[in-house]
């Protein structure tokens, strides 16, 4: 587990929660939270400047994996490890539920495509405001990248 000079980051604690679930998939989220409290309680609190779990963007929509971050922030502010653990496990639960209901990244159907409904508006906005030479440059870059 990587740690900053001051202690674990929120992402470090989240990764530990994932590891606990990986070690014992039958463990309840309440049990995961209790183990996090046992492991981290008494140590330095995570910094508040970086309340993110970057790799979760690839697993679930932001509104799911960030669900517990307000609880984490309040736990840090109040020096409350059970509150921090509760927030971490809420985010973990939301992410796991999303994956079990929708499948892993790349396995979803067109109906679950998050760009649907905004692609037309984006194209219209780009066409209206982006200079033609930049559009051509972007299209050429995409073709080169796909080769």
VEXPA-827069 format. One record per residue: residue number from 1; residue in one letter; x, y, z of N, C-alpha, C, CB in turn. Coordinates in Angstrom, 2 decimals. Glycine has a CB too. Example, Ala and Ser with C-alpha at 12.3 -4.5 7.8 and 13.67 -1.06 7.14 Angstrom:
2
  pos  code      n.x      n.y      n.z     ca.x     ca.y     ca.z      c.x      c.y      c.z     cb.x     cb.y     cb.z
    1     A    13.19    -5.69     7.80    12.30    -4.50     7.80    13.20    -3.30     7.80    11.31    -4.47     9.05
    2     S    12.85    -2.25     7.08    13.67    -1.06     7.14    12.90     0.03     7.87    14.08    -0.60     5.72
This chain:
147
  pos  code      n.x      n.y      n.z     ca.x     ca.y     ca.z      c.x      c.y      c.z     cb.x     cb.y     cb.z
    1     X     0.86    -1.18     0.00     0.00     0.00     0.00     0.90     1.23     0.00    -0.98     0.00     1.24
    2     X     0.67     2.11    -0.97     1.47     3.33    -1.00     0.89     4.33    -0.02     1.52     3.93    -2.43
    3     X     1.76     5.11     0.54     1.32     6.13     1.49     2.05     7.42     1.18     1.57     5.68     2.96
    4     X     1.38     8.51     1.43     2.06     9.80     1.36     2.82     9.97     2.66     1.05    10.98     1.11
    5     X     3.56    11.07     2.76     4.30    11.32     4.00     3.36    11.41     5.20     5.12    12.60     3.88
    6     X     2.17    11.93     4.98     1.25    12.16     6.08     0.34    10.97     6.37     0.41    13.36     5.80
    7     X     0.27    10.02     5.48    -0.60     8.88     5.69    -1.22     8.43     4.39    -1.67     9.22     6.70
    8     X    -2.18     7.53     4.48    -2.79     6.99     3.27    -3.68     8.03     2.59    -3.60     5.73     3.60
    9     X    -3.80     7.92     1.29    -4.75     8.77     0.56    -6.10     8.06     0.54    -4.25     9.07    -0.89
   10     X    -7.12     8.77     0.13    -8.45     8.17     0.00    -8.38     7.01    -0.99    -9.50     9.22    -0.46
   11     X    -7.63     7.20    -2.09    -7.49     6.13    -3.08    -6.80     4.90    -2.48    -6.68     6.64    -4.30
   12     X    -5.81     5.11    -1.61    -5.14     3.99    -0.94    -6.13     3.19    -0.09    -3.97     4.50    -0.07
   13     X    -6.96     3.89     0.64    -7.94     3.22     1.50    -8.96     2.49     0.65    -8.64     4.24     2.44
   14     X    -9.39     3.12    -0.45   -10.34     2.47    -1.35    -9.73     1.19    -1.94   -10.76     3.44    -2.49
   15     X    -8.47     1.27    -2.36    -7.81     0.08    -2.91    -7.71    -1.02    -1.85    -6.39     0.43    -3.43
   16     X    -7.51    -0.65    -0.60    -7.46    -1.64     0.47    -8.83    -2.28     0.65    -6.99    -1.00     1.80
   17     X    -9.89    -1.47     0.55   -11.25    -2.02     0.65   -11.50    -3.01    -0.49   -12.31    -0.89     0.62
   18     X   -11.04    -2.68    -1.69   -11.17    -3.61    -2.81   -10.40    -4.90    -2.55   -10.67    -2.95    -4.11
   19     X    -9.21    -4.77    -1.98    -8.41    -5.95    -1.67    -9.10    -6.83    -0.64    -7.02    -5.54    -1.17
   20     X    -9.70    -6.21     0.36   -10.43    -6.98     1.38   -11.56    -7.75     0.73   -10.98    -6.04     2.49
   21     X   -12.31    -7.10    -0.16   -13.40    -7.79    -0.88   -12.84    -8.88    -1.78   -14.23    -6.78    -1.72
   22     X   -11.66    -8.64    -2.36   -11.03    -9.66    -3.21   -10.60   -10.88    -2.41    -9.84    -9.08    -3.93
   23     X   -10.12   -10.65    -1.20    -9.67   -11.73    -0.32   -10.86   -12.53     0.21    -8.85   -11.18     0.85
   24     X   -11.98   -11.85     0.44   -13.18   -12.50     0.98   -14.41   -11.88     0.34   -13.23   -12.37     2.54
   25     X   -14.81   -12.42    -0.79   -15.94   -11.84    -1.54   -17.27   -11.94    -0.79   -16.08   -12.54    -2.89
   26     X   -17.33   -12.79     0.21   -18.55   -12.92     1.00   -18.63   -11.92     2.15   -18.67   -14.33     1.54
   27     X   -17.54   -11.18     2.37   -17.53   -10.19     3.45   -18.55    -9.10     3.14   -16.11    -9.58     3.64
   28     X   -19.34    -8.74     4.12   -20.32    -7.67     3.93   -19.59    -6.33     3.91   -21.41    -7.68     5.06
   29     X   -20.26    -5.31     3.39   -19.64    -3.99     3.37   -19.41    -3.47     4.80   -20.52    -2.99     2.58
   30     X   -20.28    -3.88     5.71   -20.11    -3.51     7.11   -18.83    -4.14     7.68   -21.34    -3.95     7.95
   31     X   -18.56    -5.39     7.30   -17.34    -6.07     7.75   -16.10    -5.43     7.13   -17.39    -7.56     7.39
   32     X   -16.21    -5.03     5.85   -15.09    -4.35     5.18   -14.79    -3.04     5.91   -15.41    -4.08     3.68
   33     X   -15.85    -2.28     6.22   -15.67    -1.00     6.92   -15.02    -1.23     8.29   -17.03    -0.28     7.10
   34     X   -15.45    -2.26     9.01   -14.88    -2.56    10.32   -13.40    -2.90    10.21   -15.64    -3.72    10.98
   35     X   -13.03    -3.66     9.18   -11.63    -4.00     9.01   -10.80    -2.76     8.65   -11.47    -5.08     7.92
   36     X   -11.36    -1.87     7.81   -10.65    -0.62     7.49   -10.40     0.19     8.75   -11.47     0.21     6.47
   37     X   -11.41     0.26     9.61   -11.25     1.02    10.87   -10.14     0.39    11.72   -12.59     1.05    11.66
   38     X   -10.14    -0.95    11.81    -9.10    -1.63    12.60    -7.71    -1.35    12.03    -9.36    -3.14    12.63
   39     X    -7.59    -1.36    10.72    -6.27    -1.21    10.10    -5.76     0.24    10.12    -6.33    -1.70     8.67
   40     X    -6.66     1.20     9.95    -6.22     2.58     9.79    -6.42     3.46    11.02    -6.93     3.19     8.64
   41     X    -7.30     3.07    11.93    -7.59     3.88    13.10    -6.34     4.11    13.92    -8.66     3.21    13.96
   42     X    -6.19     5.34    14.40    -5.02     5.69    15.18    -3.89     6.22    14.34    -4.56     4.51    15.96
   43     X    -3.95     6.00    13.04    -2.92     6.51    12.14    -3.32     7.88    11.61    -2.68     5.53    10.97
   44     X    -2.46     8.46    10.79    -2.77     9.77    10.22    -3.97     9.70     9.28    -1.56    10.33     9.47
   45     X    -4.75    10.76     9.28    -5.92    10.84     8.41    -5.49    11.14     6.98    -6.90    11.92     8.92
   46     X    -6.30    10.74     6.01    -5.96    11.06     4.61    -6.05    12.57     4.38    -6.91    10.31     3.64
   47     X    -5.30    13.09     3.43    -5.39    14.52     3.12    -6.73    14.84     2.44    -4.21    14.96     2.22
   48     X    -7.20    16.03     2.66    -8.49    16.43     2.05    -8.32    17.06     0.68    -9.22    17.40     2.96
   49     X    -7.11    17.38     0.30    -6.90    18.05    -0.98    -7.12    17.12    -2.17    -5.51    18.64    -1.05
   50     X    -7.16    15.82    -1.95    -7.25    14.88    -3.06    -8.25    13.78    -2.74    -5.88    14.28    -3.36
   51     X    -9.52    14.12    -2.78   -10.57    13.13    -2.49   -11.03    12.47    -3.79   -11.78    13.81    -1.77
   52     X   -10.13    11.76    -4.44   -10.48    11.10    -5.69   -10.00     9.67    -5.68    -9.90    11.86    -6.88
   53     X   -10.59     8.91    -6.56   -10.19     7.52    -6.77   -10.09     7.39    -8.29   -11.23     6.47    -6.12
   54     X    -8.99     7.85    -8.88    -8.89     8.03   -10.33    -9.25     6.82   -11.17    -7.53     8.44   -10.67
   55     X    -8.83     5.64   -10.78    -9.07     4.47   -11.62   -10.54     4.05   -11.66    -8.24     3.32   -11.12
   56     X   -11.37     4.63   -10.81   -12.77     4.25   -10.78   -13.56     4.82   -11.97   -13.39     4.71    -9.49
   57     X   -13.05     5.86   -12.60   -13.72     6.39   -13.79   -13.91     5.33   -14.85   -12.94     7.56   -14.36
   58     X   -12.99     4.38   -14.93   -13.09     3.33   -15.94   -14.06     2.23   -15.53   -11.71     2.74   -16.19
   59     X   -14.46     2.20   -14.27   -15.32     1.13   -13.79   -16.79     1.51   -13.69   -14.85     0.67   -12.46
   60     X   -17.06     2.76   -13.36   -18.44     3.18   -13.12   -18.55     4.68   -13.34   -18.91     2.79   -11.69
   61     X   -19.77     5.15   -13.57   -19.96     6.60   -13.72   -19.56     7.33   -12.44   -21.42     6.93   -14.08
   62     X   -19.13     8.56   -12.62   -18.64     9.35   -11.49   -19.68     9.46   -10.38   -18.25    10.74   -11.96
   63     X   -20.95     9.58   -10.75   -21.98     9.74    -9.71   -22.10     8.50    -8.83   -23.33    10.05   -10.35
   64     X   -21.63     7.35    -9.31   -21.64     6.14    -8.49   -20.42     6.05    -7.58   -21.71     4.91    -9.37
   65     X   -19.23     6.15    -8.18   -18.04     5.93    -7.36   -17.75     7.08    -6.41   -16.85     5.71    -8.23
   66     X   -18.35     8.26    -6.64   -18.13     9.38    -5.72   -19.19     9.45    -4.63   -18.11    10.68    -6.49
   67     X   -20.13     8.52    -4.62   -21.26     8.58    -3.69   -20.83     8.72    -2.24   -22.11     7.34    -3.85
   68     X   -19.76     8.06    -1.85   -19.35     8.08    -0.45   -18.35     9.17    -0.09   -18.77     6.78    -0.09
   69     X   -17.88     9.93    -1.07   -16.84    10.92    -0.77   -17.28    12.03     0.19   -16.37    11.54    -2.04
   70     X   -18.54    12.49     0.17   -18.94    13.46     1.20   -18.82    12.89     2.62   -20.37    13.92     0.95
   71     X   -19.12    11.60     2.77   -18.97    10.95     4.08   -17.50    10.87     4.47   -19.60     9.54     4.07
   72     X   -16.65    10.58     3.48   -15.21    10.52     3.74   -14.71    11.89     4.20   -14.45    10.05     2.47
   73     X   -15.10    12.93     3.48   -14.66    14.28     3.84   -15.11    14.65     5.25   -15.20    15.31     2.83
   74     X   -16.37    14.38     5.55   -16.87    14.68     6.90   -16.11    13.87     7.95   -18.38    14.40     7.00
   75     X   -15.82    12.61     7.64   -15.06    11.77     8.57   -13.67    12.33     8.82   -14.95    10.35     8.04
   76     X   -13.02    12.80     7.75   -11.68    13.39     7.91   -11.77    14.65     8.76   -11.05    13.72     6.53
   77     X   -12.74    15.51     8.46   -12.89    16.76     9.20   -13.18    16.53    10.68   -13.99    17.60     8.59
   78     X   -13.90    15.45    10.97   -14.26    15.17    12.36   -13.35    14.13    13.02   -15.70    14.70    12.43
   79     X   -12.27    13.76    12.32   -11.34    12.75    12.82   -12.09    11.47    13.21   -10.55    13.29    14.04
   80     X   -12.95    11.02    12.30   -13.85     9.88    12.55   -13.57     8.77    11.55   -15.34    10.33    12.45
   81     X   -12.72     7.81    11.94   -12.38     6.71    11.04   -13.60     5.87    10.65   -11.36     5.83    11.69
   82     X   -14.56     5.59    11.54   -15.75     4.86    11.09   -16.51     5.61     9.99   -16.68     4.61    12.27
   83     X   -16.56     6.92    10.06   -17.22     7.71     9.00   -16.47     7.62     7.69   -17.33     9.16     9.42
   84     X   -15.14     7.66     7.75   -14.32     7.53     6.55   -14.54     6.15     5.92   -12.81     7.74     6.88
   85     X   -14.50     5.12     6.76   -14.70     3.75     6.27   -16.09     3.57     5.67   -14.47     2.74     7.40
   86     X   -17.09     4.18     6.27   -18.46     4.09     5.75   -18.53     4.72     4.36   -19.46     4.78     6.71
   87     X   -17.89     5.86     4.17   -17.89     6.51     2.86   -17.16     5.70     1.81   -17.26     7.88     2.97
   88     X   -16.02     5.13     2.19   -15.24     4.30     1.27   -16.06     3.09     0.84   -13.91     3.84     1.93
   89     X   -16.69     2.43     1.80   -17.46     1.23     1.44   -18.72     1.58     0.65   -17.85     0.46     2.71
   90     X   -19.30     2.75     0.86   -20.44     3.17     0.04   -20.01     3.32    -1.42   -21.04     4.49     0.57
   91     X   -18.87     3.96    -1.64   -18.35     4.11    -3.00   -18.03     2.75    -3.61   -17.09     5.01    -3.01
   92     X   -17.45     1.86    -2.82   -17.14     0.51    -3.30   -18.42    -0.24    -3.67   -16.35    -0.27    -2.24
   93     X   -19.41    -0.15    -2.81   -20.68    -0.83    -3.07   -21.34    -0.30    -4.34   -21.63    -0.65    -1.87
   94     X   -21.36     1.00    -4.51   -21.97     1.60    -5.71   -21.24     1.13    -6.97   -21.95     3.14    -5.62
   95     X   -19.91     1.11    -6.92   -19.12     0.68    -8.07   -19.39    -0.79    -8.39   -17.62     0.90    -7.81
   96     X   -19.37    -1.63    -7.37   -19.61    -3.06    -7.59   -21.03    -3.32    -8.08   -19.34    -3.84    -6.30
   97     X   -22.00    -2.60    -7.53   -23.38    -2.76    -8.00   -23.52    -2.35    -9.45   -24.33    -1.95    -7.13
   98     X   -22.89    -1.25    -9.83   -22.96    -0.80   -11.21   -22.38    -1.85   -12.14   -22.23     0.54   -11.38
   99     X   -21.22    -2.38   -11.78   -20.58    -3.39   -12.63   -21.42    -4.66   -12.73   -19.19    -3.73   -12.09
  100     X   -22.01    -5.08   -11.62   -22.80    -6.31   -11.67   -24.10    -6.12   -12.45   -23.13    -6.79   -10.25
  101     X   -24.64    -4.92   -12.45   -25.88    -4.66   -13.18   -25.65    -4.33   -14.65   -26.62    -3.53   -12.53
  102     X   -24.53    -3.67   -14.95   -24.28    -3.20   -16.31   -23.17    -3.94   -17.02   -23.96    -1.75   -16.28
  103     X   -22.36    -4.69   -16.29   -21.21    -5.35   -16.90   -19.99    -4.46   -16.84   -21.52    -5.73   -18.35
  104     X   -18.86    -5.05   -17.13   -17.61    -4.31   -17.11   -17.52    -3.33   -18.27   -16.44    -5.25   -17.14
  105     X   -16.56    -2.44   -18.20   -16.34    -1.47   -19.25   -16.09    -2.19   -20.57   -15.15    -0.53   -18.90
  106     X   -16.73    -1.72   -21.65   -16.56    -2.32   -22.96   -17.56    -3.42   -23.26   -15.19    -2.86   -23.09
  107     X   -18.39    -3.81   -22.27   -19.37    -4.87   -22.51   -20.79    -4.33   -22.56   -19.27    -5.94   -21.44
  108     X   -20.93    -3.03   -22.41   -22.27    -2.44   -22.37   -22.83    -2.27   -23.78   -22.24    -1.10   -21.65
  109     X   -24.13    -2.27   -23.87   -24.75    -2.07   -25.17   -24.90    -0.58   -25.48   -26.12    -2.76   -25.22
  110     X   -25.40    -0.27   -26.67   -25.53     1.13   -27.10   -26.48     1.92   -26.19   -26.02     1.19   -28.53
  111     X   -27.45     1.23   -25.59   -28.42     1.92   -24.75   -27.74     2.56   -23.55   -29.52     0.96   -24.29
  112     X   -26.66     1.95   -23.06   -25.96     2.46   -21.89   -24.80     3.38   -22.25   -25.46     1.32   -21.06
  113     X   -24.69     3.74   -23.52   -23.62     4.63   -23.96   -23.86     6.01   -23.38   -23.54     4.68   -25.52
  114     X   -22.92     6.48   -22.56   -23.07     7.77   -21.89   -22.96     8.96   -22.83   -22.06     7.90   -20.80
  115     X   -22.40     8.76   -24.03   -22.28     9.87   -24.98   -23.55    10.05   -25.81   -21.09     9.65   -25.90
  116     X   -24.46     9.07   -25.75   -25.71     9.16   -26.49   -26.52    10.34   -25.97   -26.53     7.83   -26.38
  117     X   -27.02    11.13   -26.89   -27.81    12.29   -26.50   -26.99    13.56   -26.44   -28.45    12.06   -25.18
  118     X   -25.70    13.44   -26.29   -24.84    14.62   -26.28   -23.96    14.69   -27.52   -23.97    14.64   -25.03
  119     X   -23.85    13.58   -28.25   -22.98    13.55   -29.43   -23.45    14.55   -30.48   -22.93    12.14   -30.03
  120     X   -24.75    14.61   -30.72   -25.29    15.55   -31.71   -25.05    16.99   -31.31   -26.77    15.31   -31.91
  121     X   -25.30    17.30   -30.06   -25.10    18.67   -29.58   -23.61    19.04   -29.62   -25.65    18.82   -28.14
  122     X   -22.76    18.08   -29.30   -21.32    18.34   -29.36   -20.89    18.62   -30.80   -20.53    17.15   -28.79
  123     X   -21.35    17.78   -31.72   -21.00    17.97   -33.13   -21.50    19.32   -33.63   -21.59    16.84   -34.00
  124     X   -22.71    19.69   -33.24   -23.27    20.98   -33.66   -22.43    22.13   -33.10   -24.74    21.11   -33.21
  125     X   -22.07    22.04   -31.83   -21.27    23.09   -31.20   -19.88    23.19   -31.81   -21.15    22.83   -29.71
  126     X   -19.27    22.03   -32.07   -17.94    22.03   -32.68   -18.03    22.61   -34.08   -17.35    20.60   -32.72
  127     X   -19.07    22.20   -34.83   -19.22    22.70   -36.19   -19.45    24.20   -36.23   -20.36    22.00   -36.87
  128     X   -20.12    24.72   -35.24   -20.45    26.15   -35.22   -19.28    27.01   -34.75   -21.65    26.39   -34.32
  129     X   -18.53    26.52   -33.77   -17.53    27.36   -33.12   -16.08    27.00   -33.43   -17.73    27.32   -31.67
  130     X   -15.83    25.81   -33.92   -14.45    25.40   -34.16   -14.05    25.71   -35.61   -14.27    23.88   -33.87
  131     X   -12.93    26.37   -35.80   -12.48    26.68   -37.16   -12.31    25.41   -37.99   -11.16    27.47   -37.13
  132     X   -12.62    25.51   -39.28   -12.60    24.35   -40.16   -11.24    23.65   -40.18   -12.98    24.77   -41.57
  133     X   -10.15    24.43   -40.15    -8.82    23.81   -40.19    -8.54    22.99   -38.93    -7.74    24.87   -40.38
  134     X    -9.08    23.41   -37.79    -8.92    22.62   -36.57    -9.74    21.34   -36.63    -9.31    23.44   -35.34
  135     X   -10.93    21.42   -37.23   -11.76    20.23   -37.39   -11.02    19.22   -38.25   -13.14    20.59   -38.03
  136     X   -10.45    19.67   -39.36    -9.70    18.77   -40.25    -8.50    18.17   -39.53    -9.24    19.53   -41.52
  137     X    -7.80    18.99   -38.76    -6.64    18.51   -38.01    -7.06    17.44   -36.99    -5.94    19.68   -37.31
  138     X    -8.15    17.67   -36.29    -8.65    16.70   -35.31    -9.08    15.40   -35.99    -9.83    17.29   -34.51
  139     X    -9.76    15.50   -37.13   -10.19    14.30   -37.86    -8.98    13.52   -38.34   -11.09    14.68   -39.05
  140     X    -7.96    14.22   -38.85    -6.74    13.56   -39.32    -6.03    12.87   -38.15    -5.81    14.56   -40.00
  141     X    -5.99    13.53   -37.02    -5.36    12.96   -35.84    -6.08    11.69   -35.40    -5.34    13.98   -34.69
  142     X    -7.40    11.69   -35.45    -8.18    10.50   -35.08    -7.92     9.37   -36.05    -9.68    10.83   -35.03
  143     X    -7.85     9.65   -37.34    -7.58     8.60   -38.34    -6.19     8.01   -38.09    -7.68     9.16   -39.80
  144     X    -5.21     8.86   -37.82    -3.85     8.37   -37.57    -3.78     7.54   -36.31    -2.87     9.54   -37.47
  145     X    -4.54     7.92   -35.32    -4.54     7.19   -34.04    -5.18     5.81   -34.20    -5.30     8.00   -32.96
  146     X    -6.21     5.72   -35.05    -6.92     4.45   -35.23    -6.14     3.44   -36.08    -8.26     4.72   -35.88
  147     X    -5.11     3.89   -36.77    -4.34     2.97   -37.64    -3.45     2.07   -36.85    -3.50     3.74   -38.63
